[in-house]
Amino acid sequence: MKQMDEFTAIMKARTFVNKVNPSAVPVSVEAYAAELSARVKYDKTMSAEEDGCSTFFNGKLVIAVNGNHRQERQRFTICHEVAHAVLGLPSEHDAASWSYAKRPPNEVICDAFAAELLLPFSLFKPHVEKSDIGFTAVEALANLFEASLAATASRFATVTSAPCAYVLSEGGKVRYCARSKALREAKAWIPLGVVLAERSLTARLRGGEACQGPQEIAADIWFSDWQRGGELLEDSRYHSPWDQGLSLVWFEDEEVPEQTNSEQRLTFENDGLAELDGVLPWPGRSRRR
Ligand SMILES: [Zn+2]
């Protein structure tokens, strides 16, 4: 099976979006299909768990989408099928599409491509920057762009200039994480496969506690090997039929805490650069010569 990495797929999605150049929100998914000269067929005979599929008829691409699904889901499906066509990746649609844990890698890649199409950077970024952070705001953006909450939250965390991360968990374990540039640069890392910390809002919602976000939580509850301290705000949505949690975490004042002295020393030793703050990690300069 052909494999493709997510970065390549996203670059191709951006090129494709630029070609179609959508200017209004919500974007026209028919315009994306038209770019491929594809016809979209709304099929009401599909079973509830089927999203869509692509076939060729007289040399023309036909995208069939489940006509019984909600519009927002149909829009995602159409963009997902466009992804298969543009990336040349075959479909593996046996597992339920909602389950991230069971989704084949190429399907995940087509989902990422679809999210880029539904929430194009140039149209989405200005809304993100004037929006509050948290699920109330992300729900409003999801409605505006007619996209799913998961796709919107993921794109939100990716494009915001604030230090913010989005996490999708399933069965109480982290399955996917998207981080903003500010958090990537600060090396705030949420490893895949780890069990949600008990004290996190998401784990408490999963445990049946009636709590409401956003709530304050120590940053090292979420980030692994985090030395800088600081408090995050965490907001969550939990969907019990799928045992799936969506989480947003961010630094409230939109500032990542400064590096600690030990981290700075580490950076210094790794880089072998000039002294930081005038304090040398070894006594005297003579040994440097
Ligand atoms: Zn697919």
Residues whose N, C-alpha, C, O or C-beta is under 5 A from the ligand:
A	BS01	ZN	S91 E92 E107 C110
